[in-house]
């Protein structure tokens, strides 16, 4: 299949349509898991409340501030000491806020800061180059040679990681609504969700778009395949989020459904599975968050369930009812241990708190919403809870944020702190 309206820029083919990148989330790591009740080994507080997602490179953990004064921060994972801070000045939008996970290419860290792509020395934090304006909420992906990011001008760029020079770009148009721009690059292929123009608007009808998952050659931008290969309807398609790329499959969530796509052919491995669960007595489609790779299963969180999905079929392998937070699942996997936030085993909280419900003329007690800020470790083999951890925060019960496993421990952000548990 050829993409509509092919163009060539710097040797790479591109197509019309809004491309929406996706980011690989936590996958099983080779680190030894944290199985015993942890202690707070290090607490790093550079003077702000909110952390963006972090990444570990060697003995350095890198993360930014998504609010306040912004900036990117490098912390030594062995000592807990701040290595350097970068708050570039002269950016078009002023505040160098960081809202997405940095990418590392060799000895360079690359990240959108205040909607501008900036490359810094991994060792010193000194600025190496400053690139294009990025789309709002865009993340960057990088391999050993290139960085990939969506620009504010609706072009998707492949840039030389060492210099920031453009290798190729893809021109797009807005269609099929919004879809967060997060690239995935693996073994020379970029996996992207993008809207293509099916037919332009005319006097009798609006323009028609359809959103696909594309596999593009990372060196040229040429299409390898698209999924689905042909539109399933006159308009629409899905926005793949929380993707996980394994050796042979692209897994992702779109709305309340789970998808699996063959990396070689671009065809579905199995029909999408809509996730439905009872909510206050009625079965509904429910959104899934925090999707992670846990070996033979994928694990995700809904408001009332921790769910493991079989990779071979998408069917539920097991689940644990409880109270969980879709907007801060704090999921990650190391070895045979799953880290997550919530209250496993708790009665589902009433959708509307402090409401009196009458059944047969009598009031029925509704389960209260339990406070956030409880991190757990689950043995994936036995499904036993190994430990639970909470910490005092200036704003009580502040939820934990993004979890990054390291050998024998984890890093996780909390209120005004990046914390190492060991």
Secondary structure, 3 states (H helix, E strand, C coil): CCCCCCEEECCEEECCCCEEECCCCCCCECCCCCCCCCCEEEEECCCCCCECCCEEECCEEEEEECCCCECEEEEECCCCCEEEEECCCCCCCCCECCCCCCEEECCEEEEEECCEEEEEECCCCCEEEEEEEECCCCCCEECCCEEEEEECCCEEEEEECCCCCEEEEEECCCCCCCCCCCCEEECCEEEEEEEEEEECCCCCCCCEEEEEEEEEECCCCCEEEEECCCCCCCCEECCCEEEEECCCEEEEEECCEEEEEECCCCCECCCCEECEEEECCEEEECCCEEEEEECCEEEEECCCEEEEEECCCCCEEEEEEEEECHHHCCCEEECCEEEEEEEECCCCCCCCCCCCEEECCEEECCCCCCCCCCEEEEECCCCCEEEEECCCCCCCCCCCCCEEEECCEEEEEECCEEEEEC
